[in-house]
Amino acid sequence: QVQLVESGGGSVQAGGSLRLACAVSGGTLRTYTMGWFRQAPGNEREFVAAISRSFGSTEYAGPVQGRFAISRDITANMVWLQMNSLKQEDTAVYYCAAGSFGGRPLRRAPRDYDSWGQGTQVTVSS
């Protein structure tokens, strides 16, 4: 399993932006589909975005489509989640995850991902 470390969370006003980073060690991004998930208090962990291991294809959950963007740097072994036009309902702990699978559509269930980071808090205020 790879090791994942998230950073970049914080507090921001609605309409603002944040960029989350995920540092990957112990493996290469060419082997793993990478995903971002989030979990708000009292809610289940939910899919946010993913990027495929082969061609870097991306998929997004409906509520973040058009506002968030997932990207990666294979050489640096880094994955990012750019979050724009943030809303209060985006408040959650955000997790980076790695899945040793390929193919499309990209999997969205947490159980399909093998490795997880510790999470980073994102708080959006009005």
VOVEX-851114 format. One line per field, with one value per residue (C-alpha): residue number from 1; chain; x, y, z. Coordinates in pm, 1 decimal, decimal comma. Layout:
// residues N
k <- c(NUM;...)
c <- c(A;...)
xx <- c(X;...)
yy <- c(Y;...)
zz <- c(Z;...)
END
This chain:
// residues 126
k <- c(1;2;3;4;5;6;7;8;9;10;11;12;13;14;15;16;17;18;19;20;21;22;23;24;25;26;27;28;29;30;31;32;33;34;35;36;37;38;39;40;41;42;43;44;45;46;47;48;49;50;51;52;53;54;55;56;57;58;59;60;61;62;63;64;65;66;67;68;69;70;71;72;73;74;75;76;77;78;79;80;81;82;83;84;85;86;87;88;89;90;91;92;93;94;95;96;97;98;99;100;101;102;103;104;105;106;107;108;109;110;111;112;113;114;115;116;117;118;119;120;121;122;123;124;125;126)
c <- c(A;A;A;A;A;A;A;A;A;A;A;A;A;A;A;A;A;A;A;A;A;A;A;A;A;A;A;A;A;A;A;A;A;A;A;A;A;A;A;A;A;A;A;A;A;A;A;A;A;A;A;A;A;A;A;A;A;A;A;A;A;A;A;A;A;A;A;A;A;A;A;A;A;A;A;A;A;A;A;A;A;A;A;A;A;A;A;A;A;A;A;A;A;A;A;A;A;A;A;A;A;A;A;A;A;A;A;A;A;A;A;A;A;A;A;A;A;A;A;A;A;A;A;A;A;A)
xx <- c(0,0;107,4;126,6;-78,8;-46,6;-298,2;-240,4;-397,8;-718,1;-838,7;-1116,4;-1252,9;-1557,4;-1823,2;-1720,6;-1354,0;-1100,7;-870,1;-620,9;-568,0;-252,8;-185,1;173,6;212,8;498,5;571,9;424,7;374,5;69,8;93,9;-25,7;-308,8;-633,7;-645,2;-955,4;-1072,4;-1352,0;-1511,5;-1699,5;-1911,0;-2019,5;-2300,4;-2263,9;-2107,4;-1785,6;-1868,9;-1691,9;-1572,8;-1339,2;-1102,4;-826,6;-733,3;-393,3;-347,0;-456,3;-537,5;-907,1;-1118,2;-1464,9;-1655,6;-1950,8;-2247,6;-2237,4;-1876,6;-1882,6;-1760,4;-1623,7;-1355,9;-1067,5;-845,9;-497,8;-172,3;199,7;335,0;697,2;639,0;395,9;145,2;-230,4;-425,6;-785,5;-853,4;-1176,7;-1340,9;-1669,6;-1682,4;-2015,0;-2100,1;-2212,0;-1854,9;-1749,3;-1603,6;-1287,7;-1132,1;-943,4;-705,2;-730,8;-551,5;-706,7;-512,4;-762,7;-808,3;-1081,2;-1375,4;-1600,7;-1382,0;-1500,1;-1670,2;-1720,0;-1478,7;-1444,3;-1275,1;-981,3;-693,8;-501,8;-615,1;-462,1;-536,1;-768,0;-764,0;-1041,9;-1213,1;-1451,4;-1656,8;-1835,6;-2105,4)
yy <- c(0,0;353,5;623,4;938,6;1272,6;1552,4;1922,8;2253,4;2248,7;2546,2;2796,0;3011,1;3223,5;3109,9;3186,9;3143,9;2886,1;2627,8;2386,6;2053,4;1852,4;1480,7;1359,8;996,8;772,3;402,6;372,6;544,4;726,4;512,4;221,4;384,9;557,0;848,5;983,2;1257,2;1187,1;1393,1;1328,0;1576,5;1513,0;1259,8;1174,3;885,4;931,5;1042,5;1055,1;1393,4;1334,1;1079,9;1065,9;751,0;588,8;542,0;852,7;1088,3;1089,3;1262,7;1223,2;1433,5;1407,6;1612,7;1872,9;1971,1;1942,2;2266,1;2399,5;2146,0;2011,9;1712,1;1696,8;1510,4;1529,9;1179,9;1288,6;1457,5;1189,3;1457,6;1490,5;1812,7;1915,1;2275,2;2389,4;2709,0;2881,6;2702,2;2664,4;2599,7;2249,3;2174,4;2179,4;1838,8;1643,4;1569,9;1246,5;1140,6;775,4;534,6;240,5;-29,8;-58,4;81,5;117,2;346,7;459,6;532,6;367,9;587,4;356,5;404,5;27,1;10,9;222,6;52,5;334,5;649,9;964,3;1106,4;1375,8;1755,5;1980,0;2226,2;2474,6;2715,4;2997,5;3232,3)
zz <- c(0,0;-65,4;198,2;146,9;324,6;264,0;319,6;227,5;426,1;623,9;672,4;393,2;325,2;83,9;-272,3;-193,9;-308,1;-157,1;-306,6;-137,6;-195,3;-154,4;-134,6;-242,2;-133,4;-164,3;-511,9;-844,4;-975,5;-1290,1;-1074,6;-884,1;-959,9;-717,7;-555,9;-323,2;-78,7;195,7;514,9;704,4;1066,0;1076,9;710,6;525,8;336,9;-16,2;-349,6;-473,0;-768,9;-919,4;-1178,0;-1365,8;-1350,3;-1723,4;-1912,8;-1628,6;-1710,4;-1448,4;-1301,8;-1050,8;-819,6;-933,3;-653,5;-733,1;-1112,6;-1264,1;-934,0;-838,2;-1043,5;-971,4;-1119,0;-1074,5;-1136,5;-1200,3;-1167,7;-834,3;-714,0;-615,7;-655,2;-607,6;-566,1;-667,4;-508,2;-633,9;-556,5;-224,2;-47,2;315,5;218,9;108,1;473,7;558,8;622,7;283,8;222,7;-49,1;-153,2;-385,6;-566,6;-749,0;-1031,5;-1377,1;-1634,0;-1679,4;-1529,1;-1231,0;-912,6;-656,0;-358,8;-67,8;-33,8;-374,0;-256,6;-76,6;88,4;265,4;402,9;745,5;612,7;613,0;741,8;508,9;668,0;458,5;638,9;518,6)
END
